[in-house]
Amino acid sequence: MAHISSTLRAPLEDVQVAYCRQLLGLGSHSTIAPLFTELGLMPIFHRRAILVLRYLIYISKLSPSHYAQLALADSVQLAVERKASWVADLVKTLAALAVPQGSPIPVELTGTDIWDADRLQRLIDEVKTSCDMGLCQIITTSSKLSLMRKRLVASDTDNISKFRHYLEITTPAYRKAFTKLVISNHALGVEVLHHTHRYRTQPVP
């Protein structure tokens, strides 16, 4: 079932973020969006939404007398009556799609869409677009990601997430150092002085 509750998604998202940070050699305070744009991955929220939509495509092609079709019809009717149901949860989930640390970029699902396989496929494309737009939004507004922002301007923003060629650097220390520089998670003053600690209570602009 697709859930909108952040408390239900949080454990999965935490594992995904922690794994990607470890894979790239980044610290626990690195910006989350670059984890997906540099590895070519999709956030859990959007990935789960696409899996549900693909399942709906499968159900829409079954016989009307199939138990799955009958159960879905009941769920749609409950949603129409504004009662709790699986379909109502999915509608809310798609309306609140957002990448981690980003603003919602909704995708609209209606009752008639449920039975239209072609429309559901287009909704999958809209979920992918929502993800790309959310990641692009974070990169273009973050003061920490100036190097990524300049690369974004010169590249195709419709394909913002893909495995980057610099991650194929064979020497681990060089690869991690370059990754930290691109994502601004390094130990240089321009990054470190943005943070506070017990000896410096105010960040340096």
C-alpha positions in Angstrom: 0.0 0.0 0.0 1.2 3.5 -0.8 1.5 5.6 2.4 2.0 9.3 2.7 3.0 9.2 6.4 6.6 10.4 6.7 7.0 8.2 9.8 6.3 5.1 7.7 8.7 6.1 4.9 11.4 7.5 7.2 13.2 4.2 8.0 13.5 3.3 4.3 14.6 6.8 3.3 17.2 6.8 6.1 18.7 3.5 5.0 18.9 4.7 1.3 20.5 8.0 2.2 23.0 6.4 4.6 24.0 3.8 2.0 24.5 6.4 -0.8 26.5 8.6 1.5 28.8 5.7 2.5 29.1 4.6 -1.2 30.2 8.1 -2.2 32.4 8.7 0.9 30.4 11.7 2.1 29.7 12.9 5.6 26.4 12.8 7.5 25.6 16.4 6.8 26.0 16.4 3.0 23.1 17.7 0.9 20.8 14.8 0.0 19.7 15.7 -3.6 23.2 15.1 -5.1 23.1 11.5 -3.8 20.5 10.8 -6.5 21.7 13.0 -9.3 25.2 11.6 -9.1 24.4 7.9 -8.8 21.4 7.9 -11.1 19.0 6.7 -8.4 15.5 7.7 -7.5 14.3 8.6 -4.0 12.2 5.9 -2.2 9.1 8.1 -2.2 9.0 8.3 -6.1 10.1 4.7 -6.6 7.3 3.4 -4.4 4.8 5.5 -6.3 5.9 4.1 -9.6 5.7 0.5 -8.4 2.1 1.1 -7.3 1.2 2.6 -10.6 2.7 -0.3 -12.4 0.6 -2.6 -10.2 -2.5 -0.7 -11.2 -1.6 -1.2 -14.9 -1.4 -4.9 -14.2 -4.8 -4.9 -12.5 -6.4 -2.8 -15.2 -5.7 -5.5 -17.7 -7.3 -8.3 -15.7 -10.8 -9.7 -16.2 -13.6 -7.7 -14.6 -14.5 -10.7 -12.5 -11.0 -11.1 -11.1 -10.7 -10.6 -7.3 -8.1 -7.9 -7.7 -10.3 -5.9 -10.0 -13.3 -6.3 -7.7 -11.2 -5.2 -4.7 -9.9 -2.2 -6.6 -13.5 -1.2 -7.6 -14.5 -1.3 -4.0 -11.5 0.9 -3.1 -12.4 3.4 -5.8 -16.0 3.6 -4.5 -14.8 4.2 -1.0 -12.5 7.0 -2.3 -15.4 8.6 -4.2 -17.4 8.5 -0.9 -14.5 10.2 0.8 -13.8 7.2 3.0 -10.5 5.7 4.0 -9.2 3.4 1.2 -6.1 2.3 -0.7 -7.0 4.5 -3.6 -7.6 7.5 -1.4 -4.1 7.0 0.2 -2.5 6.8 -3.3 -4.2 10.0 -4.4 -2.8 11.8 -1.3 0.6 10.3 -1.9 0.9 11.5 -5.5 -0.4 14.9 -4.4 2.5 15.2 -1.9 5.4 14.0 -4.0 8.6 15.6 -3.0 12.3 14.7 -3.0 14.1 14.8 0.4 14.6 18.4 1.6 12.4 19.7 -1.3 9.0 21.2 -1.9 6.1 19.0 -3.1 5.6 18.8 -6.9 2.2 17.0 -7.1 0.9 14.4 -9.6 -2.9 14.3 -10.0 -4.7 10.9 -10.0 -8.5 10.7 -10.6 -10.9 7.9 -10.4 -11.2 7.5 -14.1 -7.4 7.2 -14.4 -7.4 3.9 -12.4 -8.8 1.9 -15.3 -6.8 3.5 -18.1 -3.5 1.7 -18.6 -2.2 4.4 -21.0 -3.1 7.2 -18.6 -1.4 5.3 -15.8 1.8 5.0 -17.9 1.7 8.7 -18.5 1.4 9.2 -14.7 4.5 7.2 -14.2 6.3 9.6 -16.6 4.9 12.5 -14.6 6.2 11.0 -11.3 9.7 10.8 -13.0 9.4 14.4 -14.1 8.3 15.5 -10.6 11.4 13.8 -9.2 13.7 15.5 -11.8 12.1 18.9 -11.2 12.4 18.5 -7.4 16.1 17.6 -7.6 16.7 20.5 -10.1 15.0 22.9 -7.8 17.3 22.0 -4.9 20.4 22.3 -7.0 19.5 25.6 -8.5 18.6 27.2 -5.1 21.3 25.8 -2.8 24.3 28.0 -2.2 26.5 24.9 -1.5 26.0 23.4 -5.0 27.5 26.0 -7.2 29.6 23.5 -9.2 26.6 21.3 -9.9 24.5 24.3 -10.8 26.9 25.4 -13.5 27.0 21.9 -14.9 23.2 21.8 -14.8 22.9 24.9 -16.9 25.1 23.4 -19.6 23.4 20.0 -19.7 20.0 18.4 -20.2 17.8 19.2 -17.2 15.4 16.5 -18.3 18.0 13.8 -17.5 19.3 15.3 -14.2 19.9 11.9 -12.5 22.6 9.6 -14.0 25.7 7.8 -13.0 28.5 10.3 -13.3 31.7 9.4 -15.2 34.0 10.7 -12.4 32.7 7.9 -10.1 34.7 5.6 -12.4 38.0 7.0 -11.1 39.8 3.8 -10.0 41.8 5.3 -7.0 39.3 5.5 -4.1 41.0 8.4 -2.4 41.0 10.5 -5.6 37.4 9.5 -6.4 36.1 10.5 -3.0 38.1 13.7 -2.9 36.6 14.8 -6.3 33.1 13.8 -5.2 33.4 15.8 -2.0 34.5 18.8 -4.0 31.6 18.6 -6.5 29.0 18.2 -3.7 30.7 20.7 -1.4 31.2 18.2 1.5 34.9 18.9 1.9 37.2 20.3 4.6 38.0 23.6 2.8 37.2 26.9 4.5 34.6 27.8 2.0 32.5 24.9 3.3 33.6 24.4 6.9 33.2 28.0 7.9 29.5 27.8 7.0 29.0 25.6 10.1 29.1 26.5 13.8 30.8 24.7 16.7 31.6 25.4 20.3 34.5 27.7 19.4 32.6 29.6 16.6 29.0 30.3 17.4 28.3 32.2 14.2 28.8 30.9 10.7 31.0 32.9 8.3 29.0 34.2 5.3 
